Amino acid sequence: AHRLVFVQDIPLPSGLGAVSPGQKDPLAPGVEQQFDHFDFQTLDPGTHRLFIAHTGPSPDLLNLAHIKFDLKTDGHIAVFDTNQDKLIARIPIPQVAGIVDAPDLHKVYAADAEESIVYSIDVKTLKFKPIELGDDEGPDAVGYDPVEHKIFVSDVGTPADPKKTLNAARTNQNVAVIDALTDTLITKINIGNLPKLPRELAPTTQPGNVPTFGYDVGHNKYDDVLHRVFVTTQILHNADDPNPVALPPPGTGELVSIDAVTNTIADRLVLPVTCSTPHGMAIDTQQEVAFIACTDFDSDRNLVENLLRVDLKSMKVIPTDPMKTRLAGGADIVLIDQRFHVLFVGCKGGISVFDEKAGEFHKLGDYVLGKGTHTIAIDEETQYLYLPLNTGGRPTLRIVKYNPNGI
């Protein structure tokens, strides 16, 4: 038997419009829209509700294609009951990227990337309220610290005027910190104006030895043993470069450690040249190891998408042959099933699966379960994986089961 076994497909509504075309029921199945997109998911264990960011089509791409749309109904959050195997609601928050569960507070937090707002959602009533981050923050990944009750938001920044430049201001490249008890913005930890570290070679702006185009701010994860928030970053290249496949300067990816109590940067680690644009990340707090998806590919540089490991106690990279941890194309979200110590990397080209037990780390295989499987969620009680994607021109929630005895 296969390691990942297909269970069923659940039809989902369209990503554009208050209801699917030709339907009156907002939960009715729909058709795929041009440039449609799904992003993060989070499962609330108390209610068995899976919150799926159906981001919808990118407004920039819709504008370029001269397709009319209403930003207020461009995307939503689909709410799926994993006990009933049933779609039960859609929350009208558009263009959601990051989403995270705060189970002890009975809340979910979702980042509206287009309007730079994080929404606090009651997991039972599904009522929500906005927390504004300020213009052009472009919030993406969202993490939760259940000790300090803080939400950490990776703000990648968005260009203020894309007609003039596609580069975001360095002042908008932040980790925003929200008080989850009061749902108020506490501060922003700026990443964009950090000075280069000695080993990094990239164009700079003086004074301050700051990279000219700042940093990409990747996924962030809280470590409840070290009381640190870890975030992946990457020195950026010029977004106005006419070369569509231009890569950032080699050897300028980082793992940044943030003190979750003081909201200050505690440490920075330059990642090896084999890790370009570190993005998705998961942490095994029993081992104190971070698993990072390195997402760039360049055959001329012998650069492949691969999974990198970092010892978080020593802040040192664990040496690994990137060819042995190569990922399926388009790597994004990284998750660990703590029960079986199995790690999953959601990639556009498939799901890469690893055995991550201490002393036994190795790749188990790549599994193709559809096109665009970059976003995954897992129910550790059932070993069901949830893969929202578009299949046959229709938005679909594909459910598969992990088989520990499979191949």
Secondary structure, 3 states (H helix, E strand, C coil): CCCEEEEEEEECCCCECCCCCCCCCCCCCCCCCCCCCCCCEEEECCCCEEEEEECCCCHHHHHHCCCCCCHHHECEEEEEECCCCEEEEEECCCCEEEEEEEHHHCEEEEEECCCCEEEEEECCCCCEEEEECCCCCCEEEEEEECCCCEEEEEECCCCCCCCCCCCCCHHHCEEEEEECCCCEEEEEEECCCCCCCCCCCCCEECCCCEECCCEEEEEEEEECCCCEEEEEEEECCCCCCCCCCCCCCCCCEEEEEEECCCCEEEEEEECCCCCCCEEEEEEECCCCEEEEEECCCEHHHCECCEEEEEECCCCEEECCCHHHHECCCCEEEEEEECCCCEEEEEECCEEEEEECCCCCCEEEEEECCCCCECCCEEECCCCEEEEEEEECCEEEEEEEEECCCCC
